Structure formats: structure tokens, C-alpha cells
Amino acid sequence: MRKKLSSFIALSFSAMLLLAACGTKESGSTTSSEGEGEQKEVLRVGMEAGYPPFNWTQLDDANGGVKIEGNAEYAGGYDVEIAKKIAEGLGKELVIVKTEWDGLVPSLQSGKIDVITAGMSPTEERKESIDFSDNYYTSNFVMIVKKGSKYENATSIQDFSGAKITGQLNTSHYGVIDQIEGVNKQPASDNFPAMRVALESGVIDGYVSERPEGISASSANPNFVMVEFTEGFVADEEETAVAAGLKKDSELVDKINEILADISEEERQNIMDAAIKNQPAAE
């Protein structure tokens, strides 16, 4: 009995060693597998996905759309294409995080996202909270109105005296409305789709935007007209430029600037032209 018991203990001990060895091998195999397949570090980029042609939401990956994190939908547009180039240049996998406009800077500061590419202008006020890359697009302010309205052929912003005008909340678009004497400035809107609906329904006479969005709006809806001015809004370049937003003292600033420097002006315009052409009709 003692002999049998000793043999049993020996066998049990051997089995335990074998199991332990298997477990170690399996664990090592998993690590090795991860090492061999080494997944790229991700770059989490925030945007509204609701400001065409800079960024929008679509149902599939058509025209280079990128899956939105935690969402069955995809994001497309100029900002997405720029984000792709940034991620590729950094050797990281692009992850799009759909975020409300007012939540972008807080999300960046809290670490929920690494970069903002959302048609955001590098204003002095924003620079107090976050850093910016070099500009990756520059435009100018326009007005979007209904086709056939008395404002369709306006040439000066002062032609909108008495008009019901709005712009997006916490943007320079909304701030420059004050340059129109006697304007009936309406409450700021949360987003561009809402302003398009308000314009279509007659709640407002027009809204301030930038030229790419104006082309986008008038292309998507034949009832809309983009008005460009001979006597337009006065604005610093920083208010009509677009740059990538980053956390204060981020080490990514210089690296991203190097990537952006390799994108020629011609390529940037080609990307914008494609974005305007590819925007979803529903937008």
C-alpha cells in the first residue's frame, strides 16, 4: 500500500509538472503570438462626423470610410483622409471617435482621444487649452441661404441687416455675425445638420459657414445657395484655417507637422474636391 501510494504521489507530481509546463508554454505561446502578430498602437482621433465635407457619418466604408468606434457606422470626409495620413505617418492604427463638438477639447484633455481633426480652427482662445499642428486647410467665410430668397444675390454682409442669421455654437462662424449691422442674430446651433433643417424650414434666413461646407450644402440640397462676398467678414487667418488639435506639450506636434509638410497644396485641394464629390446625398 505504501509503495502504491508513493507511486501515486510520484505520478500525481509528474502530472502536475506536466500541466504546469503546458500552462507555461500556452501562456508563452499567447505572448509570442501577440508578439508575432504585434498589433499596432492606435491613434484615437476625435471628430463630430457631422460637418461635411470635412467630416460626416455614412453607412459603409465606401470612398475610404473608416469605422467609428462603438458604432455600426463609418466616418468619411476631408478630416478623415488627413487623419489617415497622420496615423500612417506615425505608424499607428486609426480609430475614429465620434464626439459632439463641445466635447472634443474635454475628450482630448482627459485622454479619451489623442488628436482632433474636426475642421477646427486654431484660435488664440483654444490655444489656451490645447496645442495645434500647422494648418492643413485654409478657407473663408460664406453665407448659406435659400435659393430664390432676397439674400441669394447679396454681395456684402451688410445686405443681411435684419436677417435671421446663426452659426455653430462656440465657433468663429457665430462670432463674426456681429459684424452685420442690424442683424437678427439667432441662438447658436449645436451642429450643421440642425442649421440646414432650420434654413430649409424658414426658421432662419441663413447661416455662416466656410466655403467647403457651403459647396457641400448647396451640392447636397438644390434649394440652398452659397453666397460669397466682395465685402465680406473680417477675420484673422487663424479663424478660417484648420489644424489638428493636441494636448498641451504633446510630443506628437512636431511629428504631425512633419507629416503635414509632405502633403502638397495640390494634394490637399484634390482631397477636398474628392470629399465634396463623395459626401452622402443625405447630408
N, C-alpha and C positions, 0 to 999 in steps of 0.2 A: 504494500500500500504506500509506504513511504517512497519507494522507488517510483511508483506510478505517479504519485503526487509531485515528486521532484521533476519527473519528465513533463508532467502537465504544466508546471510552473515555467520550465525552460521553454516549452513550446509557446506558452502564452507570452513570455517575454520576447521571444523571437518574432511573434506575430505583431506585438506592439511596436518593435523596432521597425518591422517592415511597413506597418501602417504609417508610422512617423516619417519614414523615409519617403513613402508615397506622397504624404501630405506636403512634405518639404519640396519634393520635386514638382508637385502640382502648382504650389504657390510660386515657385521659381519660374515655372513654365508660363504662368499668367503674367508675371512681371516681364519675363523675356518677350512674351507675345506682345505686350504693350510696348516694350522697347523696340521690337522689330517693326511693329505697325505704327510706332510713335505718332500719336495724334498731334496735330498742330495746335499750338496755343491759339486761343480765339481772340478776336478783336471785336468787342461789343460796341456797335455803332448805333446811336440813337437818332431817330427822326420821326416826324409826325406821320409820314406816309399818307399825306393828305394835302400836298401843296404842289400839284403838277405845274410845270414839267420837272420841277426839282425833285419831288418825291411823291409817290402815290401808292395805293393799295390795289392789287389785282388778284385774280382767282388762280392763276397758274404761273409757271416760270417762263412764259412767253417773253421774247425780246430781252432775255437775260435777267428776268425777275429773280429775286432772292427770297427764300423762305423767311417769314417773320417768326421770331422765337415765340413759342407758345401759342401759335395761331395757324389756322389752316390756309391762310392767305399768304401772298407774296408782296414784296415791295419792289418798285421799279422807279426809274427816273434818273435825272442827271446826278443827284446826290448819291444814288446807289452805285452808279458807274464810277464816280470818284472814290467812293468807299472801297470798291473792289480794287482799284489801283493802289490805294493806301495799304489795304490788307495784304495784297500780293507783295508789295514792296517791303513790308515788314516781315514777310514770311509767316503770316498768321491766317487763320480761317475766319472769314467774315460772318458775323452774326448780327442780324438786324433786329433792333429792339424798338418796337413801335411805342412812341411816347407822346403824350399830349405836349403841346408847345411849352406851356408854363412849367411842365415837369422835366424838361430837358436839362436845364442847368442844375437843378437839385439832384437829378439822377447822376449827372457827371460828378458832382461834388461828393456824393455818397458812395461812388464806386460801382453803381449799378450798370453804368456804361463807361467805355473808355474814351470815346470820341463822339462829337456831334457833327453830323453832316446833314443839315436841315435847311439849307437856304438861309443860314443865319449870318447876319452882318456883324462885323467885329467893332461894335460901337464902344466908345470910351466907358459908358456905364457898364456894359457887360465885361469889359476888361478889368473892372474892379473885382469881379467874382471869378472869372476864368481866363485862361490864356487862349490865344488863337494862332493858327498857322498863317502862312502867307495867303493872300486871296486866291481863290480858284475860279472865281467868276465875278464880273462887274457888269451892272446893268443900269437902268434909270427908271424913275417913277413914271407911271402912266395911270390913266383912269379907265375903269371898265363901266360901260353904260349900256342901256337897252338900245337896240337898233331902232331907228325911227323916232327916238326921243329928241327933245330940243337941244340935248347936250352932245349929240352924235358928232357935230361938226365944230365943236369947241376947239379953239386954238390957244387959249390962255386958261390958266387955273382960275382966274377971276371970273370966267364965264360961268363958274359953278356957284356964284354968290346966290344964296337962298336954297341951294340944292341940299337934299338929304344925303350926306356922304359919310362913309365909315371906312374902317381899316381893321386889320387884325390887332388884337389886344397885345400890348407890350412890344410893339414894333415901331420902327421909324415911319412906316406907312401911315399909321394912325396919327403920329405926332405932326407930320407935315400938313395935315388937313387945316391946321390953324393958320396957315399962310393964305388961305382963301378968305377974303373979306366977306363978312355976312353969311358965311356958310352955316347950314343947319347940321351941325356935327352930331352924328348919331352915336349911341353906345358902341364901344368896340366889340368886334365879333371874335369868338373863340377860334374860328378856323375859316378857310376859304370856301369849302363846300357850303357852309351856312350863309356866307355872303352871296354866293351865286344864287342860292334859293331866294334870299331876300331881294335880290335885284330882279330876278325872274317874276316874283310876285308883286313887285312895285312897292315894297316896304321901304326901299332905299332907291335913290336916283343913280348912285354909282358907288364904287369903292376903289380906294387907292391900292395899286399893286406895282409889281415890277414887270418890265417888258416881256420876259419869258412866260410869266404866268398870264399876262394879258393875251399873248398869242395863243396860249393853251386854252384860255377861257373862250375866246372868240372862235377858235377852231372846233372846240367841243360843242358849242351852242351857237347856232346861226342867228339867234336873237341878241347876241352880245356883240359889242363893238369896242375895240381898244382905241382910246384917244391918246395920241401923243401931242405934246405941246411945243409951240415955238417960244412961249413964255411959260415955262414950267416951274416945278418946285425947286427951291434952293436946298441943296443937300450936300454934305461932305461925302467924299468917295466912300468913307467907311460905312455910310448908311445905305449905299447901293451895292457895295461889294459883298461877297460871300466867302466865308472861310470856315475851316474846321475848328470846332471848339474843343479845348482840352483842359484838364485840371491845372491849377496853378503849379508852376515849376515842373510840369510834366517833361520827362526825358524824351517823349515822343515828338515834341515840337520840331526840333532840328531834323529828325529823321523824316518826318512827314513833309517838311519844306523841301528836302532833297528830292523826294518822290514827286511832289507837285512841280518842281522846277523842270522835270523831264517831260512834262505834258505841254506840248506847244500850244500857242493860241489857236492855231488852226484845228488841232485835235479837240481842244475844249469846245470850240464852236460846232464842230462836227458832232460831238457828243450831245450838245444841247439841241441841235437840229433833229437828231435822231430821237431824243426824248420827247420833243414836241410832236413829232410824227407818230411815235408809238404810244402816246398817252391813251388810256382807256377812254372810249367814247362817252362812257357814263360819267366821267369826271367833268 
